[in-house]
Amino acid sequence: MKKSIVYALVFLFTGIINAQEFYGEATYMSKTTMDISSWTEGREISPQQKKRFEERMKKMGEKTFILKFNRNESTYKEDVELAAPSQGGRGWGNFMGTAMGGEKYKNLKNGEWIEQRDMMGKTFLIKDSIPALEWKITGETRMIGQYQAIKATASKKNNELDWSSFRRRRGNSAEEKKKDSLAIAEGKVDEVFEQDPQVEITAWFTPQIPVQHGPAEYAGLPGLILEVSAGNTTLLCSKIVVNPEDKEEIKPATKGKETTEEEYNALFKVKMEEMSQRFRGRGRGGRGE
């Protein structure tokens, strides 16, 4: 009986999508957790330095994003007014943030995905297809704020550049931790961490807002996605405004060198290796070699 009611709601509100235009804005809070003990284990840093490092990594995983949407299109980007100022504009944190945190545009009608990213001062325009997910709608429901939400699950290929989806290769013995510390000190991060090829996704959507949008790359459910969890990252909607007086035009970014996700990822890994080489070179110089 419970599942029947859920499916009735889904079909009822899905039918409304074609009956009227929608414009809305949804605010999402992101939270990413990661075991960062390997990054500081065995290294000669003070407790204060370790605390600052842990706080900086924590802030990297806690951000605010705005999703703006109409019936077929949406844009999704970080709320820069709430973003913490960068630490001097340099280093791994800033590099990862700008290279992976660009404005995302989705067009559900033609399945188009456009994302603008910046890598070391150069702007790229990634043009690809919206990732296709085989959603399975369950009979489970819960309230998220004032909205009735329905649970759906899926799986997808892990993004090879998603730092939060990696885990340590070795165990927690003193010898293994020492090997990890030495590898990280030399910039050999790939020797320390590994990644599962697939990640399980849990989403909660509401047919009360009958659009098939969601945060980041997620879409395709018969209602706005209010919460989604994938691996160590959770995106939770904290505010929704539907049909406000002031509406923005939904359109993709146009500036940047056009490329695909696959091509961009390949270039990104090359740049990371170059940064690692420079990092290792400075380390050797610091030891007087």
N, C-alpha and C positions, 0 to 999 in steps of 0.2 A: 504494500500500500504506500509506504514512504517513497519508494522509487517511482511509483506511478505519479505521485504528486510532483516530484522533482521534474520528471520529464514533461509533465503538463505545463509547468512553469516555463521550462526551456522553450517549448514550441510556441506558447502563448506570446512570450516577449520577443522571440525571434521574428514572429509575424509582424510585429510593430516596426521593425527596422526599416522596412520598405515603405511604411506609411508616413514617415515624417523625417525631416532632417534633424540631426543632433549636432551640437557643439558643446564640448565640455573640456574641463581642465582638472587633472587629478595629480595630487602631490604624493610622491612615494619616498619612503625612508628606506635606505639600504643598510644592511648590516652583514659584514663578512667576518668570519672567524677563521683563524689559521694558527697552527702550532708553530710559533716562531722561536721556540727554545733552542733549536739548532743554530739559529743565527747568532746567538750570544754565548752559547755553551763553550766554555774553555777559552774564551777570548779575554784579553787583558783590557777590560773596561771597568769603570767604576760603577757602583750601584746606581748612581745618578744618571750616568750615560745609558745604562741598561734600561732604566725607567723611561728616559726620554725616547729611546728607540721604540720601546713597546707602545708608548702613547702615540708616537708618530704612525706606527703600523696600524694601530687601532683606528686612528682618524682616517687613514686611507680607505678603510673598509666601512666607514659610516658617512654616507652622503645623502643629499636630498635632490630628487629629480622631479621635473614637471612633464607630464604627458598632456599634450593638447590634441584634441581629436574632433573630427566630424564623422560622417557615416563611413567614409571609405579611407580617409587619410589620417595620419597622426605624426607628430614630432615628439621626440623624447630627448631631453638634455638635462644636464646638471644645473641646479639653481645656483648660478655663480655668485649671487648676492649672499648666499649662506655658506659658500665654500671657504675653507680656511686658506689664508694666504700661503703661497708656496715658500718653501725654505730656500730663498736665494735663487729659485728658478733652475737649479741644477740637481744632478744626482738621479739615482734609480727611481725614487718616488715620483719626482716630477716627470721623468721620462715615461714611466709606465702610465701615469695619469693622463697626460696629453695624448699619448699614442693610442690609448684604448678608450678614452672618455669623450669621444666626439658626439655631435648632434646626429640623432638617428631619425630617419624618415621612412614611414611605411605607407604603401598604397595597396590596400587589400584587393581592389578591383583588378589590378594587373599583376599583383604579386611582387611588386618592385620594392627593393630595399636600397636606400641610399644613406651612406654615413660619411660624415666629414671628420677626418682625424688629422692631427698634427704630429709629425715625427721629426724631432730635432730641427724645428723651424721651417719645415716644408709641409705644405698642406696637401692632403690626399682626399680624393672623393671615391669612396668604395661604392660600386654599383653591382648589386647581386640580387638574387631572389630571396624572398622572405623564407626563413627556415621552415620546412614543412614538418609538423609534429602530428603524430597519431594520438590524439587525445582520447582518453577513456573517462567518460563521465560516470562517477559513482553515485550512490544514493545518499551519501553523507552531506549534511548541511550544517551551517553554523552562522551566527550573526557576526558580521564585521562592521562595527559602528551601527548604523541604522539600516544596513542592507543585509538581506538574506543571501548567503553565499553558498555555492555548490562546489563540491570538490571534484577535481579532474586530475588525472595523472598521465604522464608520458615519459619518454626517455629521448635523449639526444646525444650526439657526438660532443665530447668535451672540446671547448675552445682551447687549442694548444697554447694560447697566450694568456690564459686565465690563471694568474698566479695563485689564486685562492683555492684552485682545485688540485694542487700538488700536495703530495705527502712524502715523508722521508722514506728513502729506500732501505736504510739500515735500521737496526734496533736501537736500544737505549743503553747498551753496555758502555762502560767508560772508554773502552778502546774504539767502539764504533762512533761515539760522540766526538772523540778526538779526531778521527778521520774526517767526519763531517765538518768540524771547525776548521781544519786545515784546508779542505776543499773550498769552503766558502771564503776563507781569507785569500785564496788565490783566484777567486772569481769563478770557480768551477761548479756553478750551482746545479748543472745537470747531473753531476755525480752524486748529489745529495738528495734530490727530489725526483719523484716519478708521478705519473698521472694516469688515472683510469681512462680507458678509451670512451666509455659512456657515462652519463650522469642521469640519475632519476630526478624527475621534476614533479612537484606537487603544486597545483594551482587552485585558487578559490575565486570563482567568478560570480557575478550577480546578473541575472536576467532583468533586474529592475533598471539597469542602464544598458539598453539593447544595442550595443555596438560590439564588434568582435576584436577590440583593441586590448592591449595590455602593455606593461612596461618593457623596456629593452626590446629584445627580438620576439617576445611572446605575443601570440595573437591566435585567432581562429576558434575561439570558444563563443557560444551564443550568449554573450554578456561580458561586460567589462571585467577584466582580471583585477581583483583587489589585492591579492597576495600570491606570491610565487616563491617557492624555495627550490634551489638547485644546488646540490653539493653543500658548500659552506656559506652560501649567500642567500639571504632572504630579502625580498622587496615587499614592503607593506604600504598600502594606500592609507594616508592619514587625513586626506581632505579631498572632497569632490565638489566642483561647481558645474552645474549643467545649465546651458543656455543663458550665460550672463549677458548683460547689456553690451559690454565691450568684447567683441570676438576678433580673434586674430586669424589672418589667412594662413592656412596650412600649406606650406610649400617646402620643397627640399632645398638644401644648400646647393650652390652651383659652382663655388670656387674650389679649385684643387685639381691635381693630376688624377685623371680617371684610372681606376684599377679594380681588381677583384679582391675578394677576401683572401683567396689563396695566394695571390701575388703579393699582397700587402704583408701577410704573415711571414712569407719567405724573406722579404726585405727586412722586416722587423727583427727576425732572428739574426740576420747578418749584422745589423746595427748593434744588437745586444752583445754579440761576440766581439765586435770591435771595442765596445765599452769595457768588456771583461779584460781584453788584452791591455788596454790602457790602464785599467785598475791594477792588473798584475804588475805592469811596468812600474807604476808609482810605488807599489809595495816593495819591489826589489830595490828601488832607489832609496827608499826610506831605511833599508837595512844596510845601506852603505855599499851596495854592489855596483 
